Amino acid sequence: MMARCLRRPPAPVSEFAGFRFLPGVITLVVRWYLRFALSFRDVEELLAERGIDVDHVPIFRWVQRCTPLLVEAARPCRRRPGSRWFVDETYVEIAGRWAYLYRAVDQHGQVIDVLVSERRDQVAARRFFIRALGHGRKPVEVTTDKAPVYPRVLDELLPEACHVDAARENNRIESDHSRLKARLRPMRGLKRLRSAQTISAGHSLVQNIRRGPYELATDAEPRLRLRSRSPNSPAPSDHQAGGGSARPAPHYATGPASHPRSSPLDERMEIHEPATSAPGRGR
């Protein structure tokens, strides 16, 4: 009787596999770009001042690839939305044309969900509410503007919820749009719907972590929560400067004693990188 061959399960692959720079550098760049009103060239200049030579094109790729991963990794740590929702849409310019950005916040200021759509109709509103309802409890009160599509969508999806569309009742979400607009203002313009959706979702994640709806770094000050929940940022001397030789990079330990896994975000951001970084501009 032939012995059956046992196959070993495949080893986990890091989401940062294939990049020349360490995960600490990549997550730091993504955090900077989503948090502050910076362009890709501004981030490139900030890294150059710290001795890290990287072009603005890899920075764009890092943001587009890593932002959805961070949002998904932090989802298990997110608290349920409140019982009162404020829903509104705003305008964003994509490839020279105006598109609509649906956003919703609860009474605690948590951004529930965002959706970029080319049209402002009943189909887009229904799609947005279906996405938002997937995050937890159903609201008992929904405040919107006087758009005619909202009553029909709410009667279909939330017949028990109270719909409020009085004047000035939606000021909470309308004033919250300004933070996202301030982030988008330094950009030369979005080219694709996917980029607008990624940046809007990433900005909402950063905003929620600072406000507290995520069970991440709740013991830290709001202005320090993002930094405390990101992998350690390496020092400038640990990376290759432009025109210089490669220098040793800090070692990111993955053992349970030196790198405890306190949340699903830490497990997703587990690091499987060598102790030194390869020279070059990066991918």
Summary of the structure (lengths in Angstrom):
residues: 283
radius of gyration: 21.6
end to end distance: 51.0
largest distance: 80.3
contacts: 803
relative contact order: 0.19
helix: 40%
strand: 14%
